[in-house]
Amino acid sequence: MAKERSAFFRSVQALIGVVIGVGIFGLPYVFSQSGFAIGVGHLVFIAVINAVVLFSVADLLIHTPGHHRLTGLLERYLGPIWKHVGTLILFASSWGAMLAYIIIGGQFLDSLCGSWLGGNELMYQIIFYLFSSIILIGGFGFISRFESIFSSVLLIAICVLLIGASPEIETSALTTVDWSNWFLPFGVVLFAFGGLSALPEMAQILGKEKHRLKYSVVVGLFIVAVIYLAFATVVLSVTGTHTTEESMIGLGRALGPWALIIGSFVGLISVATSFIMIGLSMINTLVYDYRLSYLASWALVIGTPGLLFLIGARDFIDVIGFSGSLLGGILGILIIAMYWHAKKHAVSIRRFLRIPRWVLVPCALLYFAGIILTILNA
C-alpha cells in the first residue's frame, strides 16, 4: 500500500513538474491587462478544457494494452500517416517549449548568479542548456527521482514567496477590468496548462496501478490551478499596474532583492523540471515508437533546440506564442479526433471511453479558434 501511494504521488508530481513552467510567470501580467476577473475566467475555463484533453489521453493509455507514447496511440487509432504527422507536430511544439526554457532558464540563472559570479545572460543560457541536457542522459529511473525532489522544492519556494509578499497586498488591483483586452489571457493560460507529454511517464510511474492515472490528472491539475490562482492573485495585488511580463522583476522592485532571488529560484526550478520531463518524453517516443537508440534519441532531442538557439531564435514571447497557440492547438484537435475515432471504432475498449462527444466538440472548437486568431495576429 505504501508503495502504491508513493507511485501515485510521484505521478502527480510528474504532472505538476511538466505543467508548471514559464507560463506561470506570464499570468500576472495578462491578468493585469485584462482585469483579474476576466483572467480568472480564462484560468477556470481552460483548466476544464485541458482536463478533458488529458482525460482523453489517459483513458486510451489505461485501456490500450502495452506501453505507448502519444504517437503510438495516434498510429493505433488513426493510422500510420497520422502517427508521423502527430510526431512532427509534437516534436515541433516540444522543441519550441524547450527553446523557450533555455531562453528564460538562463535569465533566471543570470539573476541568481550573475552579480557574484560575473558573466552575461548568454553564458548562463548555455550553462542551463548543457546542465539540463546532461541530466537527460541519466534515463527514466534517475530522472523520476530527480523530478520528485524538484517538484517538492518548487512548491515550497512558491509558498515562501507568496507568504512573504502577502503583507504588501493591495486588493484594489483586483477590481479593474479592461474589456478591450478580454482575450489577451487566452494564449498565455493555454500555454501554462500544457502537460500532455507527462502522461506516458505518469502511466509508467504507476505501473500496475495505471488505472489510477485519471485520478492523478485530477489531483495534479487541481494543485496546478490553485498555485496559478494564488500566484497571479498575490503578484498582481502587490505590483498592480507595474506588473512586468515575467512578473519576477516587478515583484522584486516592489518587495526588494529577496523576492527577486526567490522568484528567480522558483523560475529556474520550474523551467528545469519542464525541460527535463519534456525531453524525456521525446526521447522515449523515439526509442519506443521509432526504435532509435537512447543516445541517438537524446542527441536529436537536445540538439535541435540548441541549434535554434545558437542561430538566433531567442525571442521568448515569439517562441511560446507559436509553439503554444498554433502547434499546441493542432495537437489538441488531433488528440480529440483520435479519441472520437476510438469511441466509434475500437470494439475492445469502446465501452470504457466515457467522455461524451458533446464535450469533445467544444474543446476542438476552442483549439481551432486559437489557431485562427494566432494566424490572424501573426
HELIX and SHEET records of a PDB file:
HELIX    1   1 ALA A    2  VAL A   19  1                                  18    
HELIX    2   2 GLY A   23  SER A   34  1                                  12    
HELIX    3   3 PHE A   36  HIS A   63  1                                  28    
HELIX    4   4 LEU A   70  LEU A   78  1                                   9    
HELIX    5   5 PRO A   80  LEU A  117  1                                  38    
HELIX    6   6 GLU A  121  LEU A  136  1                                  16    
HELIX    7   7 GLY A  139  ALA A  165  1                                  27    
HELIX    8   8 SER A  166  GLU A  168  5                                   3    
HELIX    9   9 THR A  171  LEU A  174  5                                   4    
HELIX   10  10 TRP A  179  ASN A  181  5                                   3    
HELIX   11  11 PRO A  185  ALA A  192  1                                   8    
HELIX   12  12 ALA A  198  LEU A  206  1                                   9    
HELIX   13  13 GLY A  207  ARG A  212  5                                   6    
HELIX   14  14 LEU A  213  THR A  239  1                                  27    
HELIX   15  15 GLY A  240  HIS A  242  5                                   3    
HELIX   16  16 MET A  248  LEU A  255  1                                   8    
HELIX   17  17 PRO A  257  ASP A  289  1                                  33    
HELIX   18  18 TYR A  294  LEU A  310  1                                  17    
HELIX   19  19 PHE A  316  GLY A  321  1                                   6    
HELIX   20  20 PHE A  322  LEU A  327  3                                   6    
HELIX   21  21 GLY A  328  HIS A  345  1                                  18    
HELIX   22  22 ARG A  350  PHE A  352  5                                   3    
HELIX   23  23 ARG A  357  LEU A  376  1                                  20    
END                                                                             
